[in-house]
Amino acid sequence: MSKKRTRTQILAEILAICQEGNVNKTKIVYQANLNFQNAGYFLDMLIAKGLLEDTRDKLILYKTTVKGKQALKNLKNTEDICS
């Protein structure tokens, strides 16, 4: 029986996926095991907080910002402490 992921775990996973940049929504959906609606919700939240940035060219691509990389590092440290 698998555990349900927390919102924080999902956010951290999306930030990790987008670290290298130029990641489209489809890749995020498949790698983070989300549906498109949920992925859109989390992506919008991360962009609003300044943790992700998107490019508005022909194809929308996502990249973790410097602030997002620091947040990811903090989330991983917190997870290490708590586990």
C-alpha positions, -999 to +999 in steps of 0.1 A: +000+000+000+015+033-011+014+065+009-003+096-005+021+124-013+019+157+004+015+190-015+051+199-004+064+166-018+047+173-052+060+209-053+095+197-045+093+170-072+082+196-098+110+220-088+135+191-092+122+181-126+125+217-139+160+223-125+177+219-159+152+241-176+133+239-209+108+214-195+073+212-210+041+205-191+037+170-206+071+160-192+062+173-158+029+155-158+045+121-166+075+124-144+056+138-114+027+114-120+001+141-121-028+149-144-028+180-165-053+199-143-033+193-111+000+201-128-015+234-140-025+243-105+009+235-091+028+252-119+007+284-115+014+284-078+051+280-082+052+307-108+032+331-086+057+325-057+087+331-080+100+296-077+094+287-114+096+308-145+080+300-179+089+310-214+060+322-236+074+312-270+057+288-294+059+262-267+056+270-230+087+257-211+094+258-174+126+264-154+133+265-117+145+299-106+174+306-082+148+312-055+132+278-064+165+260-062+171+274-027+135+264-017+141+229-031+173+226-011+155+237+021+127+212+015+152+184+010+170+194+042+137+195+061+128+161+048+162+146+058+157+160+093+122+147+097+129+112+084 
